[in-house]
Amino acid sequence: MGIRAESVGSRYCRFIALFGIALENGLVLVGCFNQLLEEGLSIEEASIKGACLRLRAVLMTAFTTLPRINTDIVFS
C-alpha cells in the first residue's frame, strides 16, 4: 500500500488552493474593516459590522470548497 506520487502532488495542490481561498477571504475582510474604519466606526464596531457584511460571501466560498476536499480525502 504505497503512496502514489500523483496523489501526494494533488493533495499539495488542493492544500495550496484552500490556503489561497482562506487568504483571499481574509484580505476581503480586512479591506471591508478598513473601509468601515475610514467611515469613522471604532475598531470594535468595524470588526462586527464588517464580519456581518462579508459573512455570506465567506461561508459560500467555504461551503463550495469543503465538499470537494472531503470527497478527495474519502476516495483517495
C-alpha positions as CSV (number, residue, x, y, z in Angstrom):
1,M,0.0,0.0,0.0
2,G,2.4,2.6,-1.2
3,I,1.6,6.3,-1.7
4,R,1.4,7.2,-5.3
5,A,3.3,10.4,-6.3
6,E,0.3,11.8,-8.2
7,S,-1.9,11.6,-5.1
8,V,0.6,13.4,-2.9
9,G,1.1,16.1,-5.5
10,S,-2.6,16.6,-5.9
11,R,-3.0,16.8,-2.2
12,Y,-0.4,19.6,-2.1
13,C,-2.2,21.4,-4.9
14,R,-5.5,21.2,-3.0
15,F,-3.9,22.5,0.1
16,I,-2.4,25.4,-1.7
17,A,-5.8,26.2,-3.3
18,L,-7.5,26.0,0.1
19,F,-4.8,28.2,1.6
20,G,-5.3,30.7,-1.2
21,I,-9.1,30.8,-0.7
22,A,-8.6,31.4,3.0
23,L,-6.1,34.1,2.4
24,E,-8.4,35.8,-0.1
25,N,-11.3,35.7,2.4
26,G,-9.1,37.3,5.0
27,L,-8.0,40.1,2.7
28,V,-11.6,40.8,1.7
29,L,-12.5,41.0,5.4
30,V,-9.5,43.3,6.2
31,G,-10.5,45.6,3.2
32,C,-14.0,45.8,4.5
33,F,-12.8,46.6,8.0
34,N,-10.5,49.3,6.7
35,Q,-13.3,50.9,4.7
36,L,-15.6,51.0,7.7
37,L,-12.8,52.5,9.8
38,E,-12.4,55.2,7.2
39,E,-16.1,55.9,7.6
40,G,-15.5,56.7,11.2
41,L,-16.5,53.5,13.0
42,S,-14.5,52.2,16.0
43,I,-12.3,49.1,15.6
44,E,-14.9,47.0,17.5
45,E,-17.8,48.3,15.5
46,A,-16.0,47.9,12.2
47,S,-15.0,44.4,13.1
48,I,-18.5,43.3,14.0
49,K,-20.2,45.1,11.1
50,G,-17.6,44.0,8.6
51,A,-17.8,40.4,9.6
52,C,-21.6,40.5,9.4
53,L,-21.5,42.1,5.9
54,R,-19.0,39.7,4.5
55,L,-20.1,36.5,6.3
56,R,-22.3,35.3,3.4
57,A,-19.5,35.5,0.9
58,V,-17.0,33.8,3.2
59,L,-19.5,31.0,4.0
60,M,-20.4,30.5,0.4
61,T,-16.7,30.0,-0.5
62,A,-16.2,27.6,2.4
63,F,-19.3,25.5,1.7
64,T,-18.4,25.1,-2.0
65,T,-14.8,24.2,-1.3
66,L,-15.2,21.8,1.6
67,P,-17.3,19.1,-0.1
68,R,-14.7,18.8,-2.8
69,I,-11.8,18.4,-0.3
70,N,-13.8,15.9,1.8
71,T,-14.6,13.9,-1.3
72,D,-10.9,13.8,-2.3
73,I,-9.9,12.7,1.2
74,V,-12.5,9.9,1.4
75,F,-11.8,8.5,-2.1
76,S,-8.0,8.9,-2.2
